[in-house]
Amino acid sequence: MFSSASIKSMAKSLRENLSARQIDLSHSECLELIAKQFGMKDWNRLSATIGRDSTDKRLSFSVLGDVIELHKTAEKLDASDANLSESKFLDVNFSRAMFDQVNLSAATFNDVDMRNWNVNDVNLSGSRFDNIDLAGVAFTNCRFEGATLNGKPLDALTDDSRGQ
């Protein structure tokens, strides 16, 4: 978990280590270097991404080549009346999340924890689910036309589970 304080602590540590090697940089210059390591233009952008008070927000990161991307995450996600069509979700935790009236058509889900996911009136048509955990998922009034789970049609699996 990252916060402004932890990033500033990184800058302080960087400055101390560089100083021990007779490389003198200001604290501000070290903040700028760390921001660039996280793929941000400058410290101000990184600080804004983290937020002033991030104690209630978790931050994770992913590495894409030489760039580290920050991602804000939440303990519990609730999405309502949103268009997330063609979105890509990789290694995401949707456990105990609530989705209501959301368009997820043609979305891709890979390696996603969806245990106890509560899904109501969601369009999942054409979506692809691979390597996911659907234990305890509750689908209500959802559309699955063309959606697949590990290559198998999801609508057929949901019909079988209802005894149809």
WONORPE-V215498 format. One record per pair of residues at least 6 apart in sequence whose ideal C-beta (glycine too) atoms are under 7 Angstrom apart, sorted by the first residue. I is the first residue (numbers start at 0). GAP is how many residues later the second one is. Records with the same first field share a line. If there is no record, write none. Layout:
I->GAP, GAP
This chain:
0->57, 58
1->48, 57
2->47, 51, 52
3->43, 46, 48, 50
6->27, 39, 43
9->24
10->16, 19, 20, 23
11->15
13->16, 19, 20
14->10, 12, 15
17->7
30->12
31->10, 11
34->7, 8, 10, 11
36->31
37->8, 30, 32
38->28, 29, 30
39->6, 9
48->21
49->9
50->6
56->15, 17
57->15
58->11, 12, 13
59->11, 13
60->7, 8, 9, 10
61->7, 9
75->20, 21
76->17, 20
77->19, 20
78->20, 23
79->20, 21
80->20
81->20
82->20
83->18, 19, 20, 23
84->18, 19, 20, 21, 22
85->20, 21
86->17, 20
87->20
88->18, 19, 20, 23
89->20, 21
90->20
91->20
92->20
93->18, 19, 20, 23
94->18, 19, 20, 21
95->20
96->20
97->20
98->20, 23
99->20, 21
100->20
101->20
102->20
103->18, 19, 20, 23
104->18, 20, 21, 22
105->20, 21
106->20
107->20
108->18, 19, 20, 23
109->20, 21
110->20
111->20
112->20
113->18, 19, 20, 23
114->18, 20, 21
115->20
116->20
117->20
118->18, 19, 20, 21, 23
119->20, 21
120->20
121->20
122->20
123->18, 19, 20, 23
124->18, 19, 20, 21, 22
125->20, 21
126->20
127->20
128->19, 20, 25
129->20
138->19
143->10, 11, 14
144->10
146->7, 8
147->6
148->8
